Amino acid sequence: MHYRIEGPASLGGRFTPAGNKNAALPILAGSLLADAPVVLDNVPDIRDVRTLVELMSSIGASVDWEGNGRVVVDPSGVTGGTLDPDLSRRIRASILLAGPLLARSGQVVLPPPGGDVIGRRRLDTHFLALGRLGAEVEVGDRYELRARRLVGADVFLDEPSVTGTENAILAAVTAEGTTRLRNAAAEPHVQDLCRFLASMGADIEGLGTHDLTIRGVESLSGTTHRIGADHIEIGSVVGLAAITGSEVVIEDVEAQHMDPLRVGFERLGVRCELRGSELHVPAEQSMEIQPDLGDQVPSLGDGPWPAFPADLMSIALVVATRCRGTILIHEKMFESRMYFADKVISMGGRVVLCDPHRAVVVGPSHLRGSRVESPDIRAGMALLIAALAADGVSRIHNIGQIERGYERIDERLRELGAAIERVEDDC
């Protein structure tokens, strides 16, 4: 299957973001720590979530989809700690089962996880943190972790890895004693995981900071928890509205998570207005890159929260192609994410890829329809956005990558007026 998209699009209306993919995955993993069923609402029905659910089911968890984003997890049947290698290779989130299974059964065998090919994604932080909490780690063609018991410790993470932080939290909440987790990631999805665990009885202080204190408890109860809106999907729609000159109202936003997004987009001349839990993107945008003091060429870079999110860098590059001026897009975290720039260039984007981390964009460019292939989730969404701003017909292949992270995105964009359809690939 591929997407056939006709541009340029004139969009408008209201958009409700799906639940945060990067919160749903660790929260599902964390449900294995409960001593009773867990009910999760606003779970995005996407490929990565489905794969993790299948992986959890393969080790004995009962996971039921009840419709409308509700998932019920009963972990009482979990007996195994050896993960299926084929399922593990499909998603990076398989690594998130390490902490809960260590805490639950004292051992876990992890095949190498999969995920987007956007550069080297080291696992050292996970194993260093789990080792500090008492796990023995054996590394070979698979990872074998064992712990007679997990014990709280002062853990300084060598980098603020999101999934590394989440694994450490999941292991520490039922460990004996107190854990201090320093240089921790603080992204909205990490915060949501902490809120979820707290609703089960976990004792966590420092929510939203890079310094967490976790006092281990003997057990965690079942709970009901609603997963928060996906701020990356919100940022994607801001970029889409801006590049197509459309007025869109995004519902169900958490205001405290919007500042990093708004500051980044304002550098591109894109402004949004917060009205309670709604984010208004007006049709009239300056789309003029804001120079640094002294009329110097500005840069837009990513970093750990609360910096501009790495997952929006691909979208920012595409938006910049339609803005007046010159800007350096500096992807600091993943050394292969900017390689998709050649596909934007094929659509008419005036982009110079300087090295694996940096691209100079000179706009505005006249984008034209083209046939491209999605290399990863975020680049795929960026190309979809470019196609909706381009003149003519575009075809985006390998859409399974996009659908790993965006729920029914073609249907939901059609509701805004986009001319997008799923088409069978030619034989």
JORACOR-V963541 format. One record per pair of residues at least 4 apart in sequence whose ideal C-beta (glycine too) atoms are under 6 Angstrom apart, sorted by the first residue. I is the first residue (numbers start at 1). J is the second residue. If there is no record, write none. Layout:
# JORACOR-V963541
i = {I I}
j = {J J}
This chain:
# JORACOR-V963541
i = {1 2 2 2 2 2 2 3 3 3 4 4 4 5 5 5 6 6 7 7 7 7 8 9 9 9 11 11 11 11 12 12 13 14 14 15 15 15 16 16 17 17 17 17 18 18 18 18 19 19 19 19 19 20 20 20 20 21 21 22 23 23 23 23 24 24 24 24 25 25 26 26 26 26 27 27 28 29 29 29 30 30 31 31 32 32 32 33 33 34 34 34 34 34 35 36 36 37 37 37 38 38 38 39 39 40 40 41 41 41 42 42 42 43 43 44 44 45 46 47 47 48 48 51 51 52 53 54 55 55 56 56 57 57 58 59 59 60 60 60 61 61 62 62 63 64 65 66 81 81 81 81 82 83 83 83 85 88 88 88 89 90 91 92 92 94 95 97 98 98 98 99 99 99 100 100 101 101 102 102 102 102 102 103 103 103 106 107 108 109 109 110 111 116 116 118 118 118 118 119 119 119 124 125 125 125 125 125 126 126 127 127 129 129 130 130 131 131 132 132 133 133 133 133 134 134 134 135 135 136 137 138 139 150 150 151 151 151 152 152 152 152 152 153 154 155 156 156 157 160 160 160 162 162 165 165 165 166 168 168 172 172 173 173 173 174 175 176 177 178 179 180 181 182 183 184 184 185 186 186 186 186 187 188 188 191 191 192 194 194 196 197 198 198 199 199 200 200 200 201 201 201 203 203 204 205 206 206 206 229 231 232 234 234 235 235 236 236 237 238 238 239 239 239 240 241 241 241 242 242 242 243 243 243 243 244 244 245 246 247 247 248 249 249 250 251 253 253 255 258 260 260 262 264 264 265 266 267 267 267 268 268 268 268 269 269 269 269 270 272 272 273 274 275 287 288 288 289 289 289 291 291 292 292 297 298 299 299 300 300 301 301 302 302 302 302 302 303 310 311 312 313 314 314 314 315 317 318 318 318 320 320 321 321 321 321 322 322 323 324 324 326 327 328 329 330 331 331 331 335 338 340 340 341 341 341 343 343 344 344 345 345 346 347 347 347 347 348 348 348 348 349 350 350 351 351 352 353 354 367 367 367 368 368 368 369 369 369 369 370 371 372 372 373 373 374 374 374 374 374 375 376 377 377 377 380 380 381 383 384 387 388 390 399 402 408 410 410 413 413 414}
j = {422 395 396 397 399 423 425 396 399 420 395 421 423 387 394 420 393 419 387 388 389 390 389 244 388 418 244 246 416 417 246 247 416 249 251 237 248 250 251 252 229 230 233 234 44 230 233 407 24 42 43 44 227 189 227 228 230 44 405 189 27 189 192 227 43 44 49 227 52 93 30 96 166 193 193 196 52 96 97 100 170 197 38 73 75 78 100 100 220 38 75 200 220 222 219 221 222 72 74 222 73 222 223 72 224 71 225 69 70 226 69 226 227 69 71 49 407 407 407 403 404 91 404 90 91 93 63 87 87 94 61 63 61 63 84 78 80 77 78 79 75 78 74 77 73 72 71 70 101 105 107 108 109 88 94 110 111 94 111 113 114 114 114 113 115 113 113 101 108 110 167 167 170 171 104 170 105 108 108 135 145 147 171 150 171 174 147 146 145 142 144 143 142 376 377 334 336 337 376 334 335 336 128 157 158 159 161 164 164 167 131 137 155 168 135 171 135 137 153 155 150 153 171 175 147 150 151 145 147 146 145 144 143 171 175 175 176 177 175 177 178 179 216 179 180 181 182 183 183 183 185 304 185 187 184 185 190 193 172 181 179 214 197 202 214 216 216 216 216 215 214 213 212 211 210 210 212 190 190 208 210 305 305 231 257 207 208 228 204 207 225 202 202 204 223 225 220 221 223 217 220 221 215 217 214 213 211 212 213 252 257 311 250 253 261 312 315 381 250 265 281 315 319 385 385 246 248 281 270 285 319 319 322 385 389 388 389 283 283 282 283 281 278 280 279 278 277 279 274 262 306 308 272 300 308 270 271 290 298 300 289 319 320 323 286 287 288 323 285 279 281 280 279 280 323 324 325 323 325 327 295 298 296 298 326 327 328 330 316 329 330 332 308 310 313 332 333 307 333 378 316 331 378 379 382 382 329 382 385 386 327 361 349 361 363 365 363 364 363 363 364 362 361 360 359 358 337 338 357 356 359 375 379 351 353 359 372 383 349 351 349 351 370 367 370 386 390 365 366 367 368 365 362 365 359 361 360 359 358 386 389 390 390 391 392 390 392 393 394 394 395 383 396 397 398 380 396 398 401 402 379 401 401 404 405 401 402 402 396 396 394 418 394 403 406 412 420 422 418 420 418}
